[in-house]
């Protein structure tokens, strides 16, 4: 390696270290460019009456968002299978993230919604009597989120938009389907921070 190559390599390495080591309060335009946001996050949704009948059966659900260093993204919803034969099922969202030039983080996910059905009653292959309630594909969704990297452990979602696809439509086509309205309610995702506190507790 020539001296010029060594110098160039050293300058590139130093630049990367300066970005990675940027202080937490220097988010600004850097935002997601520091790559410090990579990791696992959750946000909670509290439902005080799951059955909707005043019985006050309460559940807390989690949106579990994983942002990986390779640019892939996965979001699980822990309430997706809760009373699914009565309310339906939401599959895992899979997709990717990108860092915009303004330091904002964009995440795009695709998932599928299933709804309850009793059509199995008349299906010719039904052999159980009485037939069970089943699920059928209701729609596919392409969900796009815009996040601000608030600090090293917090992502703030400032915008979201959903593109809905009929069951026969291709959700990998970004211009197909029907685009919904812009969602601007602000929600916070918090990093799942590794800690040995429980292990050390008496």
DOPAFI-497102 format. One record per atom (N, C-alpha, C, O): residue in three letters; y, x, z. Coordinates in steps of 0.05 Angstrom, whole numbers, padded with zeros to 5 digits, always signed. Layout:
% residues N
AlaYXZ...
//
This chain:
% residues 202
Unk-00024+00017+00000Unk+00000+00000+00000Unk+00025+00018+00000Unk+00027+00036+00017Unk+00043+00013-00019Unk+00067+00029-00021Unk+00086+00023+00002Unk+00083+00003+00016Unk+00107+00040+00006Unk+00126+00035+00027Unk+00141+00009+00022Unk+00148-00006+00041Unk+00147+00003-00004Unk+00161-00022-00010Unk+00145-00046-00003Unk+00155-00066+00007Unk+00119-00044-00010Unk+00101-00066-00003Unk+00099-00070+00027Unk+00099-00093+00037Unk+00097-00048+00042Unk+00096-00050+00071Unk+00121-00062+00083Unk+00120-00079+00101Unk+00144-00054+00071Unk+00170-00065+00081Unk+00171-00095+00075Unk+00180-00111+00093Unk+00163-00103+00051Unk+00164-00131+00044Unk+00145-00148+00062Unk+00153-00169+00071Unk+00121-00137+00066Unk+00102-00151+00084Unk+00113-00154+00112Unk+00110-00175+00124Unk+00126-00133+00121Unk+00137-00133+00149Unk+00159-00154+00151Unk+00161-00167+00172Unk+00176-00156+00131Unk+00198-00175+00132Unk+00188-00204+00131Unk+00198-00221+00145Unk+00167-00209+00115Unk+00156-00236+00114Unk+00143-00243+00140Unk+00147-00265+00150Unk+00128-00224+00152Unk+00115-00229+00178Unk+00136-00235+00200Unk+00133-00252+00216Unk+00158-00219+00199Unk+00180-00223+00219Unk+00193-00250+00216Unk+00199-00263+00235Unk+00197-00259+00191Unk+00209-00285+00186Unk+00191-00307+00197Unk+00201-00326+00208Unk+00165-00305+00192Unk+00146-00325+00203Unk+00147-00326+00233Unk+00147-00348+00245Unk+00148-00303+00245Unk+00148-00302+00275Unk+00174-00314+00285Unk+00173-00328+00306Unk+00196-00310+00271Unk+00222-00321+00281Unk+00221-00352+00279Unk+00232-00365+00296Unk+00208-00363+00258Unk+00206-00392+00256Unk+00188-00404+00277Unk+00195-00423+00290Unk+00165-00391+00281Unk+00146-00401+00300Unk+00157-00399+00329Unk+00151-00416+00345Unk+00172-00378+00334Unk+00182-00374+00361Unk+00209-00387+00366Unk+00222-00382+00386Unk+00218-00404+00347Unk+00243-00418+00351Unk+00243-00434+00376Unk+00223-00447+00382Unk+00264-00434+00392Unk+00264-00449+00417Unk+00261-00478+00413Unk+00268-00489+00392Unk+00249-00492+00433Unk+00243-00520+00431Unk+00267-00537+00426Unk+00265-00558+00413Unk+00290-00529+00436Unk+00314-00545+00433Unk+00329-00540+00407Unk+00350-00552+00401Unk+00317-00522+00390Unk+00330-00516+00364Unk+00316-00532+00342Unk+00313-00521+00320Unk+00309-00557+00347Unk+00294-00573+00328Unk+00312-00576+00303Unk+00306-00566+00282Unk+00334-00592+00306Unk+00353-00595+00284Unk+00339-00597+00257Unk+00320-00613+00254Unk+00348-00582+00238Unk+00337-00582+00211Unk+00309-00569+00211Unk+00293-00576+00194Unk+00304-00551+00230Unk+00277-00539+00231Unk+00256-00560+00235Unk+00237-00561+00219Unk+00259-00577+00255Unk+00240-00599+00260Unk+00212-00591+00256Unk+00201-00574+00271Unk+00198-00603+00236Unk+00170-00598+00232Unk+00165-00571+00219Unk+00142-00563+00216Unk+00186-00557+00210Unk+00182-00531+00197Unk+00171-00510+00215Unk+00160-00489+00206Unk+00173-00514+00241Unk+00161-00494+00260Unk+00131-00496+00262Unk+00118-00478+00273Unk+00120-00518+00252Unk+00091-00525+00254Unk+00082-00528+00283Unk+00058-00530+00288Unk+00100-00529+00302Unk+00092-00533+00329Unk+00082-00561+00335Unk+00070-00566+00355Unk+00087-00579+00316Unk+00079-00607+00320Unk+00049-00611+00316Unk+00038-00631+00324Unk+00035-00593+00302Unk+00007-00596+00296Unk-00009-00601+00322Unk-00006-00586+00341Unk-00026-00622+00321Unk-00042-00628+00345Unk-00048-00657+00346Unk-00047-00672+00326Unk-00055-00667+00370Unk-00064-00694+00375Unk-00044-00709+00392Unk-00034-00699+00412Unk-00037-00734+00384Unk-00017-00750+00397Unk-00028-00778+00402Unk-00046-00787+00387Unk-00017-00792+00421Unk-00023-00820+00426Unk+00002-00836+00432Unk+00022-00826+00441Unk+00000-00861+00426Unk+00019-00881+00436Unk+00004-00905+00445Unk-00017-00912+00433Unk+00013-00918+00466Unk-00001-00940+00478Unk+00010-00967+00470Unk+00034-00970+00465Unk-00007-00987+00468Unk+00001-01015+00463Unk-00013-01032+00484Unk-00037-01032+00486Unk+00003-01046+00500Unk-00008-01063+00522Unk-00009-01092+00513Unk+00012-01103+00505Unk-00032-01104+00515Unk-00035-01132+00509Unk-00042-01147+00535Unk-00065-01143+00545Unk-00024-01163+00546Unk-00029-01176+00572Unk-00048-01200+00570Unk-00056-01210+00591Unk-00054-01209+00546Unk-00071-01233+00543Unk-00087-01231+00518Unk-00080-01243+00497Unk-00109-01215+00519Unk-00124-01209+00495Unk-00135-01234+00481Unk-00134-01236+00457Unk-00144-01254+00497Unk-00156-01278+00486Unk-00135-01298+00476Unk-00140-01316+00461Unk-00110-01294+00486Unk-00088-01312+00478Unk-00090-01340+00489Unk-00079-01359+00478Unk-00105-01343+00512Unk-00109-01369+00523Unk-00098-01372+00552Unk-00104-01391+00566Unk-00081-01352+00559Unk-00070-01353+00586Unk-00089-01343+00608Unk-00083-01345+00632Unk-00112-01331+00600Unk-00131-01321+00620Unk-00123-01294+00631Unk-00135-01285+00651Unk-00102-01282+00620Unk-00091-01257+00630Unk-00111-01234+00630Unk-00111-01216+00647Unk-00130-01234+00610Unk-00147-01211+00606Unk-00131-01190+00591Unk-00124-01194+00568Unk-00125-01168+00605Unk-00107-01148+00594Unk-00122-01123+00585Unk-00141-01114+00598Unk-00114-01112+00562Unk-00125-01087+00552Unk-00102-01069+00544Unk-00081-01078+00534Unk-00106-01043+00547Unk-00087-01023+00536Unk-00101-01009+00514Unk-00123-00998+00517Unk-00088-01009+00490Unk-00100-00997+00467Unk-00084-00971+00460Unk-00061-00968+00468Unk-00097-00953+00446Unk-00085-00928+00438Unk-00084-00925+00408Unk-00104-00930+00394Unk-00062-00916+00397Unk-00061-00904+00371Unk-00065-00874+00375Unk-00049-00862+00389Unk-00085-00863+00363Unk-00092-00835+00367Unk-00088-00820+00340Unk-00104-00822+00322Unk-00066-00805+00339Unk-00058-00791+00314Unk-00064-00762+00316Unk-00055-00748+00334Unk-00079-00752+00296Unk-00086-00724+00295Unk-00073-00712+00269Unk-00078-00721+00247Unk-00057-00692+00273Unk-00043-00678+00251Unk-00055-00649+00250Unk-00051-00634+00269Unk-00068-00643+00229Unk-00083-00618+00226Unk-00067-00597+00210Unk-00050-00604+00194Unk-00073-00572+00216Unk-00058-00549+00204Unk-00061-00549+00173Unk-00044-00538+00159Unk-00083-00561+00163Unk-00087-00561+00134Unk-00072-00583+00119Unk-00076-00586+00095Unk-00056-00598+00134Unk-00041-00620+00121Unk-00054-00647+00122Unk-00043-00666+00113Unk-00078-00649+00133Unk-00092-00674+00135Unk-00084-00689+00160Unk-00075-00677+00179Unk-00087-00715+00160Unk-00079-00732+00182Unk-00099-00755+00186Unk-00110-00766+00166Unk-00105-00761+00211Unk-00123-00783+00218Unk-00111-00799+00240Unk-00100-00788+00259Unk-00112-00826+00239Unk-00104-00842+00261Unk-00125-00863+00267Unk-00133-00879+00251Unk-00134-00862+00292Unk-00153-00882+00303Unk-00137-00903+00319Unk-00117-00896+00332Unk-00146-00928+00318Unk-00134-00949+00335Unk-00157-00959+00353Unk-00176-00971+00343Unk-00154-00954+00379Unk-00176-00961+00398Unk-00180-00991+00400Unk-00202-00999+00409Unk-00161-01007+00392Unk-00164-01036+00393Unk-00177-01047+00367Unk-00180-01071+00365Unk-00183-01029+00348Unk-00193-01038+00322Unk-00219-01054+00324Unk-00223-01072+00308Unk-00236-01047+00343Unk-00262-01061+00345Unk-00263-01081+00368Unk-00284-01092+00374Unk-00240-01084+00382Unk-00239-01103+00405Unk-00240-01131+00395Unk-00224-01140+00379Unk-00260-01146+00404Unk-00266-01174+00396Unk-00263-01177+00365Unk-00250-01195+00355Unk-00277-01159+00351Unk-00273-01158+00322Unk-00285-01182+00308Unk-00276-01190+00286Unk-00306-01195+00319Unk-00317-01219+00306Unk-00299-01243+00309Unk-00303-01263+00296Unk-00279-01241+00327Unk-00259-01262+00330Unk-00233-01255+00317Unk-00219-01273+00307Unk-00226-01230+00317Unk-00199-01222+00308Unk-00199-01203+00284Unk-00178-01199+00272Unk-00222-01192+00277Unk-00223-01173+00254Unk-00225-01144+00263Unk-00226-01138+00287Unk-00225-01126+00244Unk-00229-01098+00248Unk-00210-01082+00231Unk-00206-01088+00208Unk-00199-01061+00243Unk-00182-01042+00229Unk-00196-01015+00228Unk-00203-01004+00250Unk-00201-01003+00205Unk-00215-00978+00203Unk-00196-00954+00209Unk-00172-00958+00212Unk-00208-00931+00212Unk-00192-00906+00216Unk-00174-00902+00192Unk-00182-00905+00169Unk-00149-00894+00198Unk-00131-00887+00176Unk-00134-00857+00170Unk-00133-00840+00188Unk-00137-00851+00144Unk-00139-00823+00136Unk-00118-00817+00115Unk-00111-00834+00099Unk-00108-00793+00116Unk-00087-00785+00097Unk-00077-00757+00101Unk-00092-00739+00107Unk-00050-00754+00099Unk-00039-00727+00101Unk-00010-00729+00110Unk+00002-00750+00112Unk+00001-00705+00117Unk+00029-00703+00125Unk+00043-00683+00108Unk+00031-00665+00096Unk+00070-00685+00108Unk+00086-00664+00095Unk+00112-00662+00111Unk+00121-00681+00124Unk+00124-00638+00109Unk+00149-00633+00123Unk+00172-00634+00102Unk+00172-00619+00083Unk+00191-00652+00107Unk+00213-00655+00088Unk+00233-00632+00092Unk+00233-00619+00112Unk+00251-00629+00073Unk+00271-00608+00074Unk+00290-00612+00097Unk+00303-00593+00107Unk+00293-00637+00106Unk+00311-00642+00129Unk+00298-00639+00156Unk+00310-00646+00176Unk+00273-00630+00156Unk+00259-00626+00181Unk+00244-00650+00192Unk+00232-00649+00213Unk+00246-00673+00177Unk+00232-00697+00185Unk+00203-00695+00175Unk+00197-00683+00155Unk+00185-00708+00190Unk+00157-00708+00184Unk+00148-00734+00172Unk+00153-00755+00183Unk+00135-00732+00149Unk+00125-00756+00135Unk+00094-00756+00137Unk+00081-00736+00131Unk+00083-00779+00145Unk+00054-00782+00147Unk+00046-00807+00131Unk+00058-00828+00135Unk+00027-00804+00113Unk+00017-00826+00098Unk-00013-00829+00103Unk-00029-00810+00101Unk-00021-00854+00110Unk-00049-00860+00117Unk-00058-00884+00101Unk-00043-00902+00093Unk-00084-00885+00095Unk-00097-00908+00082Unk-00119-00919+00101Unk-00135-00903+00110Unk-00118-00945+00105Unk-00140-00957+00121Unk-00147-00984+00109Unk-00136-00993+00089Unk-00167-00998+00121Unk-00177-01023+00111Unk-00178-01043+00134Unk-00185-01037+00157Unk-00171-01068+00127Unk-00172-01090+00146Unk-00195-01109+00139Unk-00198-01117+00116Unk-00212-01115+00159Unk-00233-01134+00156Unk-00228-01159+00173Unk-00217-01157+00195Unk-00235-01182+00163Unk-00230-01207+00177Unk-00257-01221+00182Unk-00276-01217+00167Unk-00258-01238+00203Unk-00283-01253+00208Unk-00289-01273+00186Unk-00270-01284+00174Unk-00314-01279+00181Unk-00322-01299+00161Unk-00348-01312+00170Unk-00364-01300+00184Unk-00351-01337+00162Unk-00377-01351+00166Unk-00390-01356+00140Unk-00409-01372+00138Unk-00382-01342+00118Unk-00393-01346+00092Unk-00423-01339+00091Unk-00437-01347+00073Unk-00432-01323+00110Unk-00460-01315+00111Unk-00478-01340+00113Unk-00502-01338+00106Unk-00467-01362+00123Unk-00484-01386+00125Unk-00495-01395+00099Unk-00518-01404+00097Unk-00479-01392+00078Unk-00488-01401+00051Unk-00497-01379+00033Unk-00503-01383+00009Unk-00499-01355+00044Unk-00507-01332+00027Unk-00538-01333+00023Unk-00552-01338+00042Unk-00547-01329-00002Unk-00576-01332-00008Unk-00594-01312+00007Unk-00618-01317+00009Unk-00583-01290+00016Unk-00600-01270+00030Unk-00601-01274+00060Unk-00613-01258+00074Unk-00587-01295+00070Unk-00588-01300+00099Unk-00615-01308+00108Unk-00627-01327+00097Unk-00626-01294+00127Unk-00652-01300+00137Unk-00652-01308+00167Unk-00672-01318+00177Unk-00629-01303+00180Unk-00628-01310+00208Unk-00618-01339+00211Unk-00601-01348+00196Unk-00628-01353+00231Unk-00620-01380+00236Unk-00615-01384+00266Unk-00634-01383+00281Unk-00590-01390+00274Unk-00566-01392+00257Unk-00556-01365+00248Unk-00561-01345+00262Unk-00542-01364+00225Unk-00532-01338+00216Unk-00510-01328+00233Unk-00495-01344+00245Unk-00507-01302+00235Unk-00485-01290+00252Unk-00458-01292+00238Unk-00457-01294+00213Unk-00437-01292+00254Unk-00411-01288+00242Unk-00409-01260+00231Unk-00420-01242+00243Unk-00397-01257+00208Unk-00396-01230+00195Unk-00367-01223+00191Unk-00348-01238+00197Unk-00363-01199+00179Unk-00336-01189+00172Unk-00335-01185+00141Unk-00355-01178+00129Unk-00311-01190+00130Unk-00308-01184+00102Unk-00281-01170+00097Unk-00263-01172+00114Unk-00280-01155+00076Unk-00256-01139+00070Unk-00233-01158+00063Unk-00234-01173+00044Unk-00211-01156+00079Unk-00188-01173+00074Unk-00167-01158+00057Unk-00156-01170+00039Unk-00162-01133+00063Unk-00142-01117+00048Unk-00145-01088+00054Unk-00158-01080+00073Unk-00133-01072+00037Unk-00129-01044+00042Unk-00099-01039+00047Unk-00082-01055+00038Unk-00092-01018+00061Unk-00064-01012+00067Unk-00058-00983+00063Unk-00074-00965+00069Unk-00034-00978+00052Unk-00023-00951+00052Unk+00001-00952+00071Unk+00021-00966+00065Unk+00000-00936+00092Unk+00021-00937+00113Unk+00035-00910+00112Unk+00023-00889+00114Unk+00062-00911+00110Unk+00078-00887+00111Unk+00097-00887+00135Unk+00111-00906+00139Unk+00095-00865+00150Unk+00112-00862+00174Unk+00132-00840+00170Unk+00126-00820+00156Unk+00155-00843+00182Unk+00175-00821+00184Unk+00179-00815+00213Unk+00186-00832+00229Unk+00175-00789+00220Unk+00177-00780+00248Unk+00200-00760+00250Unk+00205-00744+00232Unk+00213-00760+00273Unk+00229-00737+00282Unk+00213-00721+00302Unk+00202-00732+00320Unk+00213-00695+00298Unk+00200-00678+00318Unk+00219-00674+00341Unk+00236-00656+00340Unk+00216-00690+00361Unk+00234-00690+00384Unk+00233-00664+00400Unk+00253-00652+00406Unk+00209-00656+00407Unk+00204-00630+00420Unk+00175-00623+00415Unk+00162-00635+00399Unk+00166-00602+00428Unk+00139-00591+00422Unk+00117-00611+00428Unk+00095-00608+00418Unk+00122-00631+00445Unk+00101-00649+00454Unk+00107-00678+00447Unk+00093-00696+00455Unk+00129-00683+00431Unk+00137-00711+00426Unk+00145-00715+00397Unk+00161-00700+00386Unk+00133-00736+00385Unk+00141-00745+00358Unk+00154-00773+00361Unk+00142-00790+00374Unk+00177-00777+00349Unk+00190-00803+00350Unk+00189-00816+00322Unk+00201-00805+00303Unk+00174-00838+00320Unk+00173-00852+00294Unk+00198-00869+00291Unk+00203-00887+00307Unk+00212-00864+00270Unk+00238-00878+00265Unk+00236-00899+00242Unk+00251-00918+00241Unk+00216-00895+00225Unk+00212-00914+00202Unk+00183-00916+00196Unk+00167-00898+00200Unk+00175-00940+00185Unk+00148-00944+00175Unk+00149-00964+00153Unk+00167-00982+00153Unk+00131-00963+00135Unk+00129-00982+00113Unk+00100-00984+00104Unk+00086-00965+00102Unk+00092-01009+00098Unk+00064-01014+00091Unk+00063-01025+00063Unk+00078-01043+00055Unk+00044-01014+00047Unk+00038-01025+00021Unk+00011-01038+00022Unk-00009-01024+00028Unk+00009-01064+00018Unk-00016-01079+00020Unk-00029-01082-00007Unk-00017-01086-00028Unk-00056-01079-00007Unk-00072-01081-00031Unk-00093-01103-00027Unk-00105-01105-00006Unk-00097-01119-00048Unk-00119-01138-00048Unk-00145-01123-00048Unk-00146-01099-00056Unk-00167-01136-00039Unk-00193-01121-00037Unk-00202-01108-00063Unk-00214-01087-00062Unk-00195-01119-00086Unk-00203-01107-00111Unk-00184-01086-00122Unk-00189-01073-00142Unk-00160-01083-00109Unk-00141-01064-00118Unk-00147-01036-00107Unk-00160-01033-00086Unk-00137-01016-00121Unk-00142-00988-00114Unk-00120-00978-00095Unk-00098-00974-00103Unk-00127-00973-00069Unk-00106-00964-00050Unk-00098-00935-00054Unk-00079-00926-00041Unk-00112-00920-00071Unk-00103-00893-00076Unk-00081-00892-00097Unk-00070-00871-00103Unk-00075-00915-00109Unk-00053-00917-00129Unk-00027-00923-00114Unk-00024-00945-00104Unk-00009-00904-00112Unk+00015-00907-00095Unk+00035-00927-00106Unk+00054-00935-00092Unk+00032-00937-00131Unk+00051-00956-00142Unk+00039-00984-00145Unk+00052-01002-00155Unk+00013-00987-00138Unk+00001-01014-00140Unk+00005-01029-00114Unk+00020-01020-00096Unk-00007-01052-00111Unk-00005-01067-00087Unk+00023-01080-00084Unk+00038-01081-00102Unk+00028-01089-00059Unk+00053-01102-00053Unk+00067-01088-00030Unk+00056-01085-00008Unk+00091-01079-00035Unk+00106-01064-00015Unk+00120-01082+00005Unk+00134-01100-00003Unk+00115-01078+00031Unk+00127-01094+00052Unk+00155-01083+00059Unk+00164-01063+00047Unk+00168-01096+00078Unk+00195-01088+00086Unk+00195-01063+00103Unk+00174-01055+00114Unk+00218-01051+00106Unk+00221-01027+00122Unk+00221-01034+00151Unk+00235-01052+00160Unk+00205-01020+00167Unk+00203-01024+00196Unk+00218-01002+00210Unk+00213-00979+00205Unk+00237-01010+00226Unk+00255-00990+00238Unk+00254-00989+00269Unk+00270-00975+00281Unk+00236-01004+00281Unk+00234-01002+00310Unk+00223-00975+00318Unk+00205-00964+00305Unk+00234-00963+00338Unk+00228-00935+00346Unk+00205-00935+00366Unk+00206-00949+00386Unk+00185-00919+00360Unk+00163-00915+00379Unk+00158-00885+00383Unk+00164-00869+00365Unk+00146-00879+00406Unk+00142-00851+00413Unk+00113-00844+00414Unk+00097-00859+00426Unk+00105-00821+00403Unk+00078-00810+00405Unk+00080-00785+00422Unk+00097-00768+00418Unk+00062-00784+00442Unk+00062-00761+00460Unk+00037-00744+00456Unk+00015-00754+00453Unk+00040-00718+00456Unk+00018-00699+00452Unk-00002-00702+00475Unk+00005-00706+00498Unk-00028-00701+00469Unk-00049-00699+00489Unk-00050-00670+00497Unk-00061-00653+00483Unk-00038-00664+00520Unk-00035-00636+00529Unk-00060-00628+00545Unk-00068-00641+00564Unk-00073-00606+00537Unk-00096-00596+00551Unk-00088-00586+00579Unk-00068-00571+00582Unk-00103-00594+00599Unk-00097-00587+00627Unk-00123-00584+00643Unk-00141-00600+00639Unk-00124-00565+00660Unk-00147-00562+00677Unk-00142-00573+00705Unk-00157-00568+00724Unk-00121-00590+00708Unk-00114-00600+00734Unk-00137-00617+00747Unk-00142-00614+00771Unk-00150-00633+00731Unk-00172-00649+00742Unk-00195-00631+00751Unk-00209-00637+00770Unk-00200-00609+00736Unk-00221-00591+00744Unk-00216-00577+00770Unk-00234-00571+00785Unk-00190-00572+00776Unk-00182-00557+00800Unk-00176-00576+00823Unk-00172-00566+00846Unk-00176-00602+00819Unk-00170-00620+00841Unk-00192-00620+00862Unk-00216-00617+00855Unk-00186-00624+00887Unk-00206-00624+00908Unk-00225-00647+00906Unk-00244-00650+00922
//
